[in-house]
Amino acid sequence: MLRWTITFVILAIIAGILGFGGIAAGAAGIAKILFFIFLVLFVISLVSGRKKI
C-alpha cells in the first residue's frame, strides 16, 4: 500500500510540474488517503503482533 502512495505522490508532482492542477490535486488526495490507511494498518499490526508472556 505504501508503494501505491509513493506512486500517486510522484504522479501528483509530475502533473503539477506539467500544469495539470486538477489531476495533481486528485492524485495528491488519493495519496494522502492511502498513506493514512497504511499508517492505521501499520499501527494495528504493531499492537496486535506483540505477544505477552
C-alpha positions as CSV (number, residue, x, y, z in Angstrom):
1,M,0.0,0.0,0.0
2,L,2.9,2.3,0.7
3,R,4.1,1.7,-2.9
4,W,0.7,3.0,-4.2
5,T,1.1,6.1,-2.1
6,I,4.5,6.8,-3.5
7,T,3.2,6.2,-7.0
8,F,0.4,8.7,-6.5
9,V,2.7,11.3,-5.0
10,I,5.1,11.0,-7.9
11,L,2.1,11.3,-10.3
12,A,0.9,14.4,-8.5
13,I,4.4,16.0,-8.7
14,I,4.7,15.3,-12.4
15,A,1.2,16.6,-13.1
16,G,1.8,19.7,-11.0
17,I,5.0,20.4,-12.9
18,L,3.3,20.0,-16.3
19,G,0.4,22.3,-15.2
20,F,-2.4,19.8,-14.7
21,G,-3.7,21.2,-11.5
22,G,-6.8,19.2,-11.2
23,I,-5.1,15.9,-11.8
24,A,-2.3,16.8,-9.4
25,A,-4.8,17.7,-6.7
26,G,-6.7,14.4,-7.2
27,A,-3.6,12.3,-7.1
28,A,-2.3,14.1,-4.0
29,G,-5.7,13.5,-2.3
30,I,-5.6,9.8,-3.2
31,A,-2.0,9.5,-1.9
32,K,-3.0,11.2,1.4
33,I,-5.9,8.8,1.9
34,L,-3.7,5.7,1.1
35,F,-1.0,6.9,3.4
36,F,-3.3,7.3,6.4
37,I,-4.8,3.9,5.7
38,F,-1.3,2.5,5.6
39,L,-0.5,4.2,8.9
40,V,-3.6,2.8,10.6
41,L,-3.0,-0.7,9.4
42,F,0.7,-0.5,10.4
43,V,-0.2,0.6,14.0
44,I,-2.8,-2.1,14.3
45,S,-0.3,-4.7,13.1
46,L,2.3,-3.5,15.7
47,V,-0.2,-3.6,18.5
48,S,-1.7,-7.0,17.7
49,G,1.7,-8.5,16.8
50,R,3.0,-8.2,20.4
51,K,2.7,-11.4,22.4
52,K,2.6,-11.3,26.2
53,I,4.4,-14.0,28.0
